[in-house]
Amino acid sequence: MIAHHFTIDLEEYFQVSAFASRVARCDWERFESRVNREVGRLLELLAQHNARATFFVLGWVAQRQAGLIRAIVRAGHEIASHGWDHARVTDQTRSQFRKSVRRTKDVLEDMTGVSVLGFRAPSFSIVPGREWALDILVEEGYRYDSSLFPVRRPGGSYGYPGGWPDPHWLARGIGPLAEIPPTTLRWCGLRLPAGGGAYFRLLPYGLVRTALRQCERRGVPGTFYIHPWELDPAQPRLRVSWLTRVRHY
């Protein structure tokens, strides 16, 4: 039986990339934090099903919620890095990215006493032309990445067309790095996103189930992802475009 990967991008509801034009980072402290109750609900669900997960944690959140991060580790889950402040790789220089992943790794390891080996870029933003980020991850002591989404998305904000859809090793010049991409659905010659997030909420469940069954037939685990705010119907409603409302709420 194949055991699939269940992963959580641990961030506040107001930190998503879709809200970046509405919510400035300098204003984040003004918003109500809801991540404690949201993650508490996730931990309850995971315990009920005797499941273990990987939490890709924003350093900004960890710095303010040390007790929560330690509780996740005590519950037997893995802690990994989601960068410091949800800045996309496409919006960072090499030095900015290095500072972000180093700072987050140091804070999480000092806080929990366990090694942080994994990374997922905010909004899966390691795209063609930004492969230098993978080399920096190896140099900074990371062992695996989960950022290369093997789909083609209009606008190019994320997606790594032609990327291998199953877990595999990346042969970087300075050392190996395991890549664990989000699950996709093979359909009519296309590769479609079906591994979680808005796709899980908006698409029929049957498509997600089919994508996981395809992984099982290939003998590999699928990788599902969710955000804590997706389980929080009472989160504040921000004034954003109708498309963003549909995607987020």
C-alpha positions in Angstrom: 0.0 0.0 0.0 1.3 3.4 -1.0 1.5 6.1 1.8 0.9 9.5 0.3 2.5 12.7 1.6 0.2 15.1 3.5 1.8 18.6 3.7 0.7 21.9 5.2 1.9 25.4 4.1 1.8 27.0 7.5 1.0 30.7 7.0 -1.6 33.2 8.1 -4.7 33.9 5.9 -3.5 37.4 5.2 -0.1 36.4 3.9 -1.1 34.6 0.7 0.3 35.9 -2.6 -3.1 36.7 -3.9 -3.5 39.3 -1.2 -0.1 40.9 -1.8 -1.6 44.0 -3.6 -4.1 44.5 -0.8 -2.1 43.7 2.3 1.4 45.1 2.7 4.0 43.1 4.7 4.5 46.2 6.9 0.8 45.9 7.9 0.8 42.2 8.8 0.9 43.0 12.6 -2.4 44.8 12.3 -4.3 41.7 11.3 -5.8 39.1 13.7 -3.7 36.0 14.0 -5.8 32.8 13.5 -3.1 30.3 12.9 -3.2 28.8 16.4 -6.8 27.7 16.2 -6.5 26.6 12.6 -3.4 24.4 13.2 -5.0 23.1 16.3 -7.9 21.8 14.2 -5.4 20.2 11.8 -3.5 18.5 14.6 -6.8 17.1 15.9 -7.7 15.7 12.5 -4.3 14.2 12.0 -4.4 12.6 15.4 -7.8 11.1 14.7 -6.5 9.4 11.7 -3.1 8.5 13.2 -1.5 10.4 10.3 1.8 12.3 10.1 2.4 15.4 8.1 5.1 17.9 7.0 4.5 21.5 8.0 6.3 24.0 5.7 6.5 26.9 8.1 7.0 30.6 7.4 9.8 32.0 9.6 7.7 35.1 10.3 5.0 32.9 11.8 7.4 30.7 13.7 9.0 33.7 15.4 5.6 34.7 16.8 4.2 31.2 17.5 7.1 29.3 19.0 4.7 27.3 21.3 2.7 26.2 18.3 5.7 25.0 16.3 7.0 23.0 19.3 3.6 21.4 19.7 3.7 20.3 16.1 7.0 18.6 16.7 5.8 17.0 19.9 2.9 15.6 18.0 5.3 13.7 15.7 5.2 15.8 12.6 8.0 17.1 10.5 8.9 20.8 10.4 10.3 22.2 7.1 10.9 25.7 5.7 8.5 27.9 3.7 10.9 30.8 3.6 10.7 33.8 5.9 8.0 36.2 4.7 6.2 34.5 1.8 8.3 36.4 -0.8 8.2 34.6 -4.1 11.5 33.4 -5.5 10.7 35.3 -8.7 10.7 38.5 -6.6 14.0 37.9 -4.8 17.7 38.2 -5.7 20.1 35.3 -5.0 21.3 37.0 -1.8 17.8 37.8 -0.6 16.7 34.2 -1.1 19.8 32.8 0.7 19.2 35.1 3.6 15.5 34.0 3.8 16.2 30.2 3.7 19.1 30.5 6.1 17.3 32.6 8.6 14.2 30.4 8.6 16.2 27.2 8.9 18.2 28.6 11.8 15.1 29.9 13.7 13.2 26.6 13.3 16.2 24.5 14.3 17.0 26.6 17.4 13.3 26.6 18.3 12.7 22.9 18.0 16.0 21.2 18.3 15.4 19.1 15.2 17.1 19.4 11.8 15.1 21.2 9.0 15.8 19.4 5.8 12.9 20.4 3.5 11.8 23.6 1.6 8.8 24.7 -0.4 8.9 28.0 -2.1 5.9 30.3 -1.5 3.5 29.9 -4.4 5.7 27.2 -5.9 7.8 30.0 -7.4 10.9 28.2 -8.4 10.2 28.5 -12.1 12.4 28.0 -15.3 15.2 30.5 -15.0 15.3 30.4 -11.2 17.0 27.0 -10.8 19.8 28.8 -8.9 17.5 28.6 -5.9 18.0 24.9 -5.9 21.8 25.3 -5.7 21.4 27.7 -2.8 19.2 25.2 -0.9 21.9 22.5 -1.2 24.6 25.0 0.0 22.4 25.9 3.0 22.0 22.3 4.1 18.6 21.4 2.7 18.1 17.8 1.5 14.8 18.1 -0.4 12.6 20.6 -2.2 8.9 20.6 -2.9 8.6 23.6 -5.2 8.7 22.4 -8.8 5.0 22.2 -9.9 5.1 20.3 -13.2 2.3 22.2 -14.9 2.0 25.1 -17.3 0.1 28.0 -15.8 -1.0 31.1 -17.7 1.0 34.1 -16.6 4.0 32.1 -15.4 3.7 33.0 -11.7 4.4 29.4 -11.0 4.7 26.1 -12.8 7.7 24.1 -14.1 6.5 22.7 -17.4 8.2 19.5 -18.4 9.2 18.8 -14.8 9.1 15.2 -13.7 5.8 14.5 -11.8 7.1 11.9 -9.4 9.6 12.2 -6.5 13.1 12.1 -8.0 16.7 13.3 -7.5 17.9 16.5 -9.0 21.5 16.3 -10.2 22.8 19.7 -9.1 26.5 20.4 -9.7 27.2 21.0 -6.0 25.3 18.1 -4.6 22.1 16.0 -4.8 18.7 17.4 -3.9 15.5 15.3 -3.7 12.5 16.9 -5.5 9.0 16.0 -4.2 6.6 17.8 -6.5 2.9 18.4 -5.8 0.6 15.8 -7.4 -0.7 16.3 -10.8 -3.4 14.6 -12.9 -2.6 13.2 -16.4 -5.6 13.8 -18.6 -5.9 13.8 -22.4 -2.2 14.4 -22.9 -2.2 17.2 -20.4 -0.8 17.5 -16.9 -3.2 19.3 -14.6 -2.8 20.5 -11.0 -4.7 18.4 -8.6 -2.5 18.2 -5.5 -4.4 20.5 -3.1 -5.1 24.1 -2.3 -7.7 25.8 -4.4 -7.6 22.9 -6.8 -8.8 20.6 -4.1 -11.5 23.0 -3.0 -12.8 23.9 -6.4 -12.4 20.8 -8.5 -14.5 17.7 -8.1 -13.0 15.3 -5.5 -13.0 12.6 -8.1 -10.3 14.3 -10.1 -8.0 14.5 -7.0 -8.7 10.9 -6.2 -7.9 9.9 -9.8 -4.6 11.7 -9.6 -3.7 9.8 -6.4 -4.7 6.5 -8.0 -2.5 7.3 -10.9 0.4 7.7 -8.5 -0.4 4.4 -6.9 -0.4 2.6 -10.2 3.1 4.1 -10.9 4.2 2.9 -7.4 5.0 6.3 -6.1 3.4 8.5 -3.3 1.3 11.5 -4.1 2.0 14.8 -2.4 -1.1 16.7 -1.2 -1.0 20.2 0.3 -3.3 22.4 2.3 -3.2 25.7 4.1 -4.5 26.1 7.7 -6.8 29.0 6.7 -8.6 26.6 4.3 -10.3 25.0 7.3 -11.4 28.3 8.8 -14.7 29.5 7.4 -14.8 32.3 10.0 -11.6 34.0 8.8 -12.0 37.7 8.0 -13.2 38.6 4.5 -10.9 41.1 2.8 -12.0 43.3 0.0 -10.4 41.7 -3.0 -11.4 41.0 -6.6 -14.2 38.6 -7.3 -11.7 36.1 -8.8 -9.5 36.2 -5.7 -12.7 35.8 -3.5 -13.6 32.6 -5.4 -10.1 31.2 -5.2 -9.5 32.0 -1.6 -12.9 31.8 0.2 
